[in-house]
Amino acid sequence: MALHAKEFFDQLELPLPFGTVVGDVYYASPTDSPIRLRIEFARTIMDRQYDGLRLAVVHAERGTLDTAHLRFADHGTFTRRDAKLGPGAAHGVIRDWHKDGLPPWAGADLTGLRTAILDFVQVSCPTLIAPRSFAMPGPWADRWHDSLWATDTVVLTRLHEATQAVLDLAEGGTYDGMPITETLRNARYYVMDMVGLPLDQGMLAEAAAVTQLTGRRLGPDTADALERIASMPMDKQRALVQAASRRHAATATPLSTSLPSARPVPAPGQAPAARSH
């Protein structure tokens, strides 16, 4: 059974505007920051059994800065579920041994875990906690549907920026042993939070990143090209994405002027508008 990590972290509802799920791992990284937060399910000594979440704050150059192991049993995650199991059953753990059925974490109370994660982030990496407004589409994004976007220099510049964000995400994933193809699966959601583009524009940023990675236009052989990349050793994949990133950065953006100003951040206590997916 899959861990259904995307659904798990959606329910966890972490107020981190730069968060995304890649495979079974949650990542959050502020724009233009070498620091990122990684959250993954903590394995026990038994195969495919997990007893909590493992957190790590990682610096791109200095490596791991801080870690924490948050056990389900310590935060009441499965107290109600386990009370029904009775003695002799494994308490405070989840398993992905079965192919069908509910997610292994079904019935979890995530309140304690959420509080513990935010306490950890507040101490170890407070820059990760930022107003949700960063993930809200700005007025420039509305022009996507109101005009011919292919000639709109503001939109094209944002797409260029978003493609760079996708390549940066792919490179970051290689440091955690994630194949580039695995990282790309949720890149459009990462773009939504990092740059503020809607999903349709995020898909174009994904496509532009793939063309840089494969060195060819999208077509019937794209899947094979990506599969070959995913089969490479991780250091080879990292070198490939770094080369793609350099090529993309060398490509002139449509605007010679500065990008549109950042969207205003709500005053303390002012709730940002909800984002729709």
N, C-alpha and C positions, 0 to 999 in steps of 0.2 A: 504494500500500500504506500502511496506517496504520502509525504508529511503534510501536503496541502499548505505549504509555508505561506503562500500569498494570502490565502484566506485567514490563516492564523494571525499574521501581522496586521491585516486589515481589521480584524476584531480587536487586536491589542490597542489600536488607535493611538499610536505614539504621535505626539504633536511636534514632529520633526519635519519641517517643510522640504528637506533635501533627501528624504528617504525613498528607497526602492528595494524590491526583492529580486534577487537574481538566483535562480535555482531554489535552493532551500535556505539561502542566506540573505539577511537584511543588511543593507548598506545605507549609510547617511554621510554625506560629505558636503560642507558648505562650498559655495562657488569660490574659486580661486584660493582654495585652502589645501595644503598638503596633508591635512588630517582627515581621517574618516573613522566612522564607527561601524563595527561589524558585529552582528548578532547571529549566532547559529545555535541549533539544538545541541545540547551537550550529551555526548555519548557516554554510556556506562561501559563496564568491562564486557557486558553482554552485547552481542551483535544486534544492531538495529533496535536498540533500546536506549531511551534518553531520559535523563532525570532532571532536566532544567534547560536553561539558556546560558550560553557562554558569550560574554561581551569582551570586545577588545577595541581600544582606541589605538589606531595605527597611523604613524607618520610615514609619508612616502619615502623619506630619506633616512630617518632615524629608527624606523621599525616600530615595534610595539611599545606604546607608552604606558598603558595601564590595562588590566584585565579584571574580570569578575565572573564568578560562577554563581548564578542565581538558581537555586534548587526549587523545583516545584513544591516539595514538601515544606520548605521553609517559608513559603509565601502563600500557602493555603490554596494553591491552584486546583488541586483535585481532592480537597477535604470532603466535599459533599459526595463526589463520585466514589471515593474510596470507602466512605462509610457504608455504602451499599454492597461492597464486595465481600466484607467479612474477613475473618482471620485466614491467614495462609495465602492470600492474594498479594501480588506485588503492588505496593502503594507508592504514590508519588512518582510514577514513571509512565511513559508512553512507549508503545512499540509499533513498528510499521511492518509487521510480519504478514499481514493479510492483504490480498489484492482488492477486495471489495469491502463495502460497508462505510460507516461514518469515518471521518478523519480521526486519527488516534487520539487527538486532544479534545474530542467532543465532550462537552460538559465542563470545560475548564472555567474557573473564575479567574480572570486575568487582572483583577484590580491590584492585587499585591505585587505582581510582576511589573505592571506598568509603573507603579510608584517607585519600586526599586530601580528600574531602568532610568527613570528621570532623575532620581537622586544621584545615580552614578554619573550620568551625563552632566548634570549641573556642576559636579565637582571636577570631573576629568576632562570635559570638553564642552564648556558652556556655550561656545559659539554655534553648536549644533541646534540650540533652541532659539529659533527666530520666528518672527511673525509669519503666519501662513500666507500673508499677502504676497510674498515672493512667488508663490505658486499660482497666483491668480492671473489670468490673461489680461494684458494691458490693452489700451485702445488700438495700438498698432496691430495686434493680432486679429482684430475684427476686420481689418482691411483684406485679410486672406480671402474672404467671401464677398467683399464689397467691390473689389477691383480685380484687374488682371494681375494676379500675384506674380506671374513669371516676369513681369516688367517692373514690379514694385521693389525699389532698391532697399527699403527698410525691411520688408519681409525677407528678401534674399540675404541680407546681412544677418538677420536673426537665424535663418536656416544654416548659414555658414557657421555661426556661433554654436548652434545646436549640434551640428555634425562634429565639431571639435569636442563638445561635451560627451558625445557617444564614444569617440575614440579614447578620450581620457578614461571613461568608465571601463572600456575594454582593457586598457592597459592596467588599471588598478586591479581588475579581477584576476589578472595573471599572477599578481603577487600573492593571491590567496588560492592559487591552484585552480582557478575557474577558466575553462576553455573560452576563447573569444566568442564562439557560437553560443555558448550558454549565457554569457553576459548580454549579448545582443537581443535575446528574447524579450527582455523587459526594458530595453533602452528607451522606447517611446514614452514610458511612464517616468523614467528618469529625466528625460528631456522636459516633460510637463512640469516637474517640480524644480528642476535646475534653471530652466530658461523661461518657462511659462508658456510654451507653445501647446496648442491643442493636439490631440492624438494624431490627426491626419497630417499635421506638419511634422510631428515626431517620427512618423513612418517615413517621410521623405528624408529626414536626417539619418535614420537607420540605413536607408538605401544608399545615400551618398557615402556613408561610412563604409558600407560593404564594397562599393565600387573602388574606394581608395585601398581597401584591404586586399581585394582580389586582383586589382589592376585591370579589370575588364568591365564592360557594361553588364547590367543585369540581364539575365536570360536563362534558358533551360539548363545551362551548365553551372549556374551560380551555386546551387546546392552542393554539387560535387566539389567545387572549389573551396567552399566553406568547410566541407567535411575533411578535405585534405589539410586545411589549416588546423582544424581541431585535433587532428591526429599527430601534429607536431609536438615535440617537447615544449614545455612551458616557456623556457627561455627563448626558443625560436619564435613562438607566438608573440612574446613580448617585443622582440626585436622587429617583427613584422608590423605590429601595430604602432610602434614608435616611428618606423619609417613612413607608414601611412599618415601618421599625425604630422610629421614634418612636411610631407607633400601637401597636405591640406592647408597647413598654416602658411605655406608659401604661395598658395592661391590667393590672388587679390580679391578682397571683398568688394561688393558693388559700391560701397560708400567710402569716400575718402574723408568724410567728416566723422565726428564722434557718433556713437550710437544714441538712440533716444534715452532721455534721462530715466533713472530708475523710478519705479512706481512708489508713491509715498507710503511710508510705514504707518499703520494706525497708531494713534496715541494709546498709552497704557490704559487698559480697561475697555478699549474699543474692539469689539469682535470683528474680525475680517469676514467678508462674505464667503459663503460655502462654495467650494469648487465642485463642479460636476464633471464626471468622467465621460 
